[in-house]
Structure formats: structure tokens, C-alpha cells
């Protein structure tokens, strides 16, 4: 479990360096955002009781009586996801809500209210989005899927979402917040596809989704037949030197001690 924690905390450190933020009225440049989605919960009928978190994708799941956040009950809450959706290319997209239990469900993309299940023309690049609804039953569920003219229905992967850290109510995250955001980065980068730490993500995917469906990354079957020890050492030390732009981040600082290790 120590290795698992190192991966998660290392992702937080690796991806937080040089972070910049922007004001709410500024153009949402993807370079000033971080992987994940900002979610806010509020108890229905209350304006004071609320909670916020950063999650990998807009998603709800849980058995009867389970709450999505310690700050809200299992039912009787309002949920709002917001951030930036990265559109891979210009064209028609149809967004659908799967297995969802929310009422008054709405979605706004690029300041345009759209209907789930109806095609909409979207431009390539980052566009702001907001999804909201009310949970009134004990067992919660929500999954966001899309399709286009060139690909069939599929869940929207974590790599397509980003959020503005300046919009967080608390700018000094707790240890628990940092761990949660590390898990967001781990899902976004597809770490679970290569690392045997499935127990850390066992509760982060709904029952109808699998890691193979939602996460990028290669499988490591028969890796010993395909790489040698020297290459593997250099890959772990700094993946970017071997494959520029790879999702795997540079986690370890360059030092003589590291070389000896």
C-alpha cells in the first residue's frame, strides 16, 4: 500500500508545479487548468450546508444509503459538476446520461443549454460546461456518455475534463483532498492500466464500467519479453526522455542518490 500512496502523492506533486490560475471572467485556457471536474454538493433546501471536491469525471454511484461525500446525506442533495470539456474535433455530438437517478437534470455547454440525447454542434478545443441535478432516492447513479458521427456511444474519459483551481472555495487542500486529487490524476493518466493497485480505484468506477473502457495506457502482459532492464530503468526515471508527450509523468527528482538507487 505504501507504493500505491507514493504513486498518488507523487502525481499530485508532479502535476502541481508551475500551476497558474485565471479569473472567472478570463478565457479558459486549457494550460491554466488541471485534470478533473469540480463538484459541489448542497443539501436540498439549505443554502449553508455544502461540500466540494475534485473528481475525475461527472459520476455518481453507490448502494442504498451510501453518500457520495461525507458532507451530504445519501439522498436529498443537489449536485453540480463544472469545468472544461475538451472537444477532440469539430462536429456533432450527442451526450447521454446513463444509469442516472437525478431529477431536474440539466447540462450547459459553452453557455448553451442542451438536451440529453439530442445532437449538438461543438467546436474543437476546450469549452466550459455545467451539469446539475437533484438526488432524491437512496441509491445514486449517474454516468456521462457521448457519441459522434465517427464513434459510437462510449463513456467520456477522464482525459477530456479539466477544471479551474481558482474556483475552489478552499485554496489550501487537506491531506484527504490531496489524496483525492492524486486519484483523479491517476485515473486521468491511466495508471491503473500498468500498475497493480486496483484496490485504490475499486470504488472510483461504477459497476457498469471497467478500467479497460475508461482508462488509456498499455497492458504489461509479457513485458519482460519486450523490454530490457536498462530501458525500463530509464523509462521509470523520466518517461519524457524516451517518449515525449507520454501521459506518464516525471515523478522522481534527478539526483545522484536516485542513480545509485
C-alpha positions in Angstrom: 0.0 0.0 0.0 3.0 2.3 0.5 3.8 2.0 -3.2 0.2 2.9 -4.1 0.3 6.0 -1.8 3.6 7.1 -3.3 2.2 6.9 -6.8 -0.9 9.0 -5.8 1.0 11.7 -3.8 3.8 11.8 -6.5 1.2 12.6 -9.1 -0.1 15.5 -7.1 3.5 16.9 -6.7 4.4 16.2 -10.3 1.4 18.0 -11.7 1.2 20.9 -9.3 4.4 22.6 -10.1 4.2 25.8 -12.0 0.4 25.9 -11.7 -1.2 29.1 -12.8 -4.8 30.2 -12.3 -7.2 32.6 -14.0 -10.0 34.8 -13.0 -13.6 33.7 -13.6 -14.2 36.2 -16.4 -11.0 35.3 -18.3 -10.9 33.0 -21.2 -10.5 29.4 -20.0 -7.1 28.4 -21.4 -6.5 24.7 -21.0 -2.9 25.4 -20.0 -4.1 27.1 -16.8 -6.4 24.3 -15.7 -5.8 20.9 -14.0 -7.2 17.4 -14.8 -10.5 16.7 -13.1 -14.0 18.2 -12.5 -15.1 20.5 -9.7 -18.2 19.1 -8.0 -20.3 20.9 -5.4 -23.0 19.3 -3.2 -25.6 21.1 -1.2 -28.4 19.7 1.0 -31.8 20.3 -0.7 -33.5 23.3 0.8 -30.3 24.5 2.6 -28.0 27.3 1.5 -25.4 26.8 4.2 -24.7 23.1 4.2 -22.5 22.3 1.3 -19.3 20.4 0.2 -17.0 20.4 -2.7 -14.5 18.1 -4.2 -12.4 17.4 -7.3 -13.4 14.2 -9.2 -12.1 12.6 -12.4 -15.4 12.7 -14.3 -19.1 13.7 -13.6 -20.2 10.5 -12.0 -22.4 9.2 -9.2 -22.7 5.6 -7.9 -23.4 3.9 -4.7 -25.6 1.4 -2.9 -28.7 2.4 -0.9 -27.7 4.5 2.0 -24.3 5.4 0.7 -23.4 9.1 0.3 -21.1 10.5 -2.4 -19.5 12.8 0.1 -19.1 12.9 3.8 -20.7 16.4 3.8 -24.0 15.4 2.3 -26.7 12.7 3.1 -27.3 9.7 0.9 -30.3 11.5 -0.7 -31.9 14.9 -0.6 -29.0 16.8 -2.1 -28.2 19.0 -5.1 -25.1 18.2 -7.2 -23.3 20.4 -9.7 -20.3 19.4 -11.8 -18.4 22.2 -13.7 -15.2 22.6 -15.6 -13.9 22.4 -19.1 -14.7 19.7 -21.6 -12.0 19.1 -24.2 -13.7 18.5 -27.6 -11.4 16.4 -29.8 -12.7 17.8 -33.1 -15.5 20.0 -34.5 -18.7 18.1 -35.3 -22.0 16.8 -34.0 -22.0 15.2 -30.5 -24.8 13.6 -28.6 -24.5 13.4 -24.8 -26.5 11.0 -22.8 -26.9 10.2 -19.1 -26.7 6.5 -18.3 -28.0 4.8 -15.2 -28.9 8.1 -13.8 -31.2 8.7 -10.7 -31.2 12.5 -10.7 -34.2 14.7 -11.2 -34.2 18.2 -12.7 -31.1 17.2 -14.7 -29.7 19.9 -16.9 -26.5 20.5 -18.9 -25.0 23.7 -20.2 -22.1 23.6 -22.7 -20.3 26.7 -23.9 -23.2 28.8 -22.4 -25.7 26.8 -24.4 -28.4 24.7 -22.6 -28.6 21.4 -24.5 -30.9 18.4 -24.2 -29.5 14.9 -23.3 -30.0 12.6 -26.3 -30.1 15.4 -28.9 -27.2 16.2 -31.3 -25.4 19.5 -30.8 -22.6 21.1 -32.9 -19.4 21.6 -30.9 -16.2 23.3 -31.9 -12.8 21.7 -31.3 -11.0 22.7 -28.2 -11.9 23.5 -24.5 -15.4 24.5 -23.8 -16.9 25.3 -20.4 -19.7 23.0 -19.1 -22.0 22.6 -16.1 -24.2 19.7 -15.2 -26.7 19.8 -12.3 -29.4 17.7 -10.8 -31.2 16.7 -7.6 -30.8 13.3 -5.8 -34.0 12.2 -4.1 -33.5 8.4 -3.7 -31.2 6.4 -1.6 -29.3 4.6 -4.4 -27.4 7.2 -6.6 -26.2 6.7 -10.1 -25.0 9.0 -13.0 -22.7 8.3 -15.9 -22.0 10.7 -18.8 -21.6 9.2 -22.3 -21.3 10.6 -25.7 -21.2 9.7 -29.4 -20.4 11.5 -32.6 -20.7 10.9 -36.3 -17.4 8.8 -36.3 -17.6 6.9 -33.0 -20.4 5.0 -31.1 -21.6 5.5 -27.6 -18.9 5.5 -25.0 -18.2 7.0 -21.6 -16.4 10.3 -21.7 -13.0 9.5 -20.4 -11.2 11.5 -17.6 -8.7 12.9 -20.0 -11.4 15.1 -21.6 -12.1 17.0 -18.4 -10.3 19.9 -16.6 -11.2 22.4 -14.0 -10.1 25.9 -12.8 -8.4 25.6 -9.4 -9.1 29.2 -8.7 -12.7 28.4 -8.3 -12.2 26.1 -5.3 -13.6 27.6 -2.1 -10.6 26.3 -0.1 -7.2 27.1 -1.7 -5.3 25.0 1.0 -6.4 21.4 0.4 -6.3 18.9 3.3 -4.3 15.7 3.2 -7.5 13.9 2.2 -8.2 16.5 -0.6 -4.7 15.9 -1.9 -5.1 12.2 -1.9 -8.5 12.5 -3.8 -6.8 14.7 -6.4 -4.0 12.3 -6.7 -6.5 9.6 -7.6 -8.1 11.9 -10.2 -4.7 12.3 -11.8 -4.1 8.6 -11.6 -7.3 7.9 -13.4 -6.7 10.6 -16.0 -3.2 9.3 -16.8 -4.4 5.7 -16.8 -2.0 4.5 -14.1 -4.3 1.6 -13.2 -3.7 0.0 -16.7 0.0 -0.5 -15.9 0.1 -0.7 -12.0 -1.5 -3.4 -10.0 -3.2 -1.1 -7.5 -6.7 -1.8 -8.4 -8.0 -1.7 -4.8 -7.4 2.1 -4.8 -9.8 2.5 -7.8 -12.3 -0.2 -6.9 -14.7 2.4 -5.6 -13.9 5.1 -8.2 -15.6 3.3 -11.1 -19.3 2.4 -11.3 -20.3 -1.2 -11.6 -21.1 -0.9 -15.3 -17.7 0.5 -16.2 -14.3 -1.2 -16.3 -10.7 0.2 -16.3 -10.3 -1.1 -19.9 -13.2 1.0 -21.0 -12.3 4.3 -19.4 -8.5 4.4 -19.0 -5.8 4.9 -21.6 -2.5 3.1 -21.3 -0.8 -0.2 -22.4 -1.1 -3.6 -20.9 2.0 -5.0 -19.3 1.5 -8.7 -20.3 4.8 -10.4 -21.2 6.7 -7.1 -20.6 9.9 -9.0 -19.9 9.9 -10.3 -23.5 9.6 -6.8 -24.9 11.9 -4.5 -22.9 15.3 -4.8 -21.1 16.3 -3.7 -17.7 18.3 -0.7 -19.0 15.3 0.7 -20.9 12.9 0.1 -18.1 15.2 2.0 -15.6 15.3 5.0 -17.9 11.5 4.9 -18.5 10.8 4.9 -14.8 13.4 7.6 -14.1 12.0 10.0 -16.7 9.4 8.8 -19.3 9.5 12.0 -21.2 13.1 11.4 -22.4 12.1 8.3 -24.2 8.6 9.3 -25.4 7.8 13.0 -25.4 4.2 13.7 -24.6 3.5 10.4 -22.9 0.8 10.6 -20.2 3.1 9.0 -17.6 4.6 12.0 -15.6 8.1 12.5 -14.4 7.8 11.6 -10.7 11.3 11.3 -9.5 13.8 14.2 -9.0 17.1 13.9 -10.7 19.9 13.2 -8.2 23.0 11.1 -7.6 21.2 9.2 -4.9 18.5 8.3 -7.4 21.1 7.0 -9.9 22.6 4.8 -7.2 19.2 3.5 -6.2 
